[in-house]
Every structure is written in structure tokens, then in C-alpha cells.
Amino acid sequence: MFTETIAQYSIAEFAGEVRAGLTRPGQKELPSKYFYDEVGSALFEVITLLPEYGLSRADERLLRDHAEAMVRPLLPAQVMVAELGSGSGKKTRWILEALARRQRTTYYPIEISPAALTQCAKELGQLDCVTVVGVERAYLEGLASVVADRRAGERLLVLFLGSTIGNFDRGPAQRFLSEVRRRLQPGDALLLGADLAKPLAQLLRAYDDSLGVTAAFNLNLMARINRELGADFDLRTFEHLARYDELERRVEMHLVSRCRQEVSIPGAGCTVSFSIGETIWTESSYKYTTDEIVQLGESCGFRAETQWVDQEWPFAETLMIAE
Ligand SMILES: C[S@@+](CC[C@H](N)C(=O)[O-])C[C@H]1O[C@@H](n2cnc3c(N)ncnc32)[C@H](O)[C@@H]1O
């Protein structure tokens, strides 16, 4: 239907985070949220189609098969839907259709990637009885602006799908969901997707596919720094690495320097040295057990209402009600 975007991207913030992450002592790091420029968002969509990356298909099967049951506990109230980091929003269609069969529904995808929001408006903007209002903001700021739009008697369903919660370290995940809860009212709901622990080989293939799309997605972070901050990363001198930390139960993605080198990043006001084999840690994907997800929700002020688990690819959707 229509899309209204409140733009908010700051190159100064990007430059500051790049400088801080690459000049800190010890392990170099870059925040994974910067993967998602136009190229990164397009590559992520391709990743979701890869045979090795069963996660998105598992999530979509659960949403397709259980959308009615997922929205039922919120009815018969009028329900507004907000999605944290919607991406293209492809899978969300099932939830919106389940609601739109009963009521006119407003959907707020909250995204820092304008390209993802454009794609999302294309995917979902044509659904009958659904109004899409794109919110180009970080998760919590976006959620605060959605809540400010709430009318008396409306309930809010917050979607956090695709296991994006796995990109937070465990402590920050708990603090983040508590902040989400603080913006909700009792009776609102959170539908939380989370990837579950599974055999090592299957996990590593999901983050290091044979076509090299995940490698391109990872390396695009350097290409983005070249494009936006005028850096001179030579992408051929870095390689993608996915590894599993058994103790933490997380897949880590790194970019490994193949040689000793210096990279200049004028837009961030720094030059960065790399030794052979030194890495930049770009993303973590923590894996959960079904009980851990319930406990996590409960520790943040939610009551777990129902949990659905995919049988083909261990993945859980958990509906939590704000208490
Ligand atoms: C792993 S993708 C998941 C996309 C989609 N939810 C799915 O399940 O396929 C994460 C999405 O969250 C967005 N994102 C990352 N960090 C964000 C932040 N701090 N605030 C808002 N959106 C963010 C990214 O642009 C990206 O589209």
C-alpha cells in the first residue's frame, strides 16, 4: 500500500565504529550491522536460498504452517505488527495474511538498510488490507517510534525472526530483549526466531557455502569501507573464515589477512596494520536450546506461550507474551 520512511544513516557513526573496531588492542572487530548496504542486503537474500542455509526455510515453514496459531493469542484486539530487522520481509507475509483476513493491519518493518526496506515494500506493499510503514532506524529507536503511533486498545506484535538474536552475545541478547519488553505493554507479544544447536559440519556449511556467497557477503564489508570511507582494502588479500566455538556455542565469521599489510582508511582517519593470519571478527551466530529461549524470554519479562520447532532443520519460533 504505502511506505513512509524516516531516514537515519550517519556516515560519521560508521567511520567512528570502523576506527574503534580496527584500532583497538587485541582482536579486531567490525559490527555485523554494517554488512547490510545495498550489495550486502542483496547477498543476504541469496544466502537465504542456498541449499546449505536451511535456517530461513525452516523459519518460513514454521510461519507458513502456524501463522494462525501465532496471531490467535492477540485477538480479537486490533493488532499492529512491528518487525526488528525485517530484511525483505518475505517470510512475514504469512503473519500479515493471517491478521489481514480479519482486520486492516499496519506493518512497521524497522531496518537500518534502505535497500532492505525498499525490497520489503515491494514484497508486502501489495497485500490486501495491509499498510506498510517503513521505519529506517535502529531496532530500539524504531520500536519507540512505532509505540508512539499506538492507538487506545491496540496490541503490538513484535517479530524478531531469522535468528538475528543469535548475532548478539548472550548477555547483550538478554539486555536487548529487556529493552524491547520495556517498550511494550502487558498483553503485547514477541515472536522470536532462534536457530538451535546442530551437528558441527551442518553448521559450518551454512556459514561457508560451496558457491562462496557467504564469503562474498563477508568480504563486502571491506568493499563497503572502500566505497564509503575511501579505504584501500585489497579484497584478494583477505579470505572468509567460519569457525565454531564449542564452549560458547557460536559460529564466528572472520576475515583473515593472507599477508602482512597496511590498509589506509581516510574516511575513518586511520591506517591499520595486519600480520599474516590476523583476523577481523565480523559476526557471531549463537545457537540455542529450546529451554534456553524460554528462560531468556522469562528473564526479560515475557511468558512463553507456545514454541514451534522445525523437524527438518532444528529451529524454533517462540511466542512470548509481555507480562
Ligand atoms: C540476519 S538479517 C535477517 C533478515 C530477516 N529478518 C530474515 O529473517 O531473513 C538482519 C537484518 O537486520 C537489519 N539490522 C541489523 N542491525 C540492525 C539494527 N541495529 N537496527 C535495525 N536493523 C538492523 C539488517 O539490515 C538485516 O536486514
The ligand as a MOL file (V3000), in Angstrom:
LIG
                    3D

  0  0  0     0  0            999 V3000
M  V30 BEGIN CTAB
M  V30 COUNTS 27 29 0 0 0
M  V30 BEGIN ATOM
M  V30 1 C 20.2540 -11.5300 9.5080 0
M  V30 2 S 19.2810 -10.3400 8.6360 0 CHG=1
M  V30 3 C 17.6620 -11.0390 8.9090 0
M  V30 4 C 16.6220 -10.5230 7.9560 0
M  V30 5 C 15.2390 -11.1600 8.1580 0
M  V30 6 N 14.6940 -10.8580 9.4790 0
M  V30 7 C 15.2910 -12.6460 7.9800 0
M  V30 8 O 14.9290 -13.3640 8.9090 0
M  V30 9 O 15.6600 -13.1110 6.8830 0 CHG=-1
M  V30 10 C 19.2980 -8.9780 9.7590 0
M  V30 11 C 18.5770 -7.7150 9.2630 0
M  V30 12 O 18.5640 -6.7800 10.3530 0
M  V30 13 C 18.9800 -5.4910 9.8930 0
M  V30 14 N 19.6850 -4.8650 11.0210 0
M  V30 15 C 20.8920 -5.2170 11.5320 0
M  V30 16 N 21.1970 -4.4670 12.6000 0
M  V30 17 C 20.1660 -3.6100 12.7760 0
M  V30 18 C 19.8780 -2.5890 13.7360 0
M  V30 19 N 20.7350 -2.3090 14.7240 0
M  V30 20 N 18.7080 -1.9320 13.6360 0
M  V30 21 C 17.8160 -2.2150 12.6360 0
M  V30 22 N 18.0380 -3.1780 11.6860 0
M  V30 23 C 19.1920 -3.8640 11.7680 0
M  V30 24 C 19.8550 -5.7520 8.6960 0
M  V30 25 O 19.8760 -4.6540 7.8080 0
M  V30 26 C 19.2580 -7.0080 8.0920 0
M  V30 27 O 18.3240 -6.7250 7.0840 0
M  V30 END ATOM
M  V30 BEGIN BOND
M  V30 1 1 1 2
M  V30 2 1 2 3
M  V30 3 1 2 10
M  V30 4 1 3 4
M  V30 5 1 4 5
M  V30 6 1 5 6
M  V30 7 1 5 7
M  V30 8 2 7 8
M  V30 9 1 7 9
M  V30 10 1 10 11
M  V30 11 1 11 12
M  V30 12 1 11 26
M  V30 13 1 12 13
M  V30 14 1 13 14
M  V30 15 1 13 24
M  V30 16 1 14 15
M  V30 17 1 14 23
M  V30 18 2 15 16
M  V30 19 1 16 17
M  V30 20 1 17 18
M  V30 21 2 17 23
M  V30 22 1 18 19
M  V30 23 2 18 20
M  V30 24 1 20 21
M  V30 25 2 21 22
M  V30 26 1 22 23
M  V30 27 1 24 25
M  V30 28 1 24 26
M  V30 29 1 26 27
M  V30 END BOND
M  V30 END CTAB
M  END
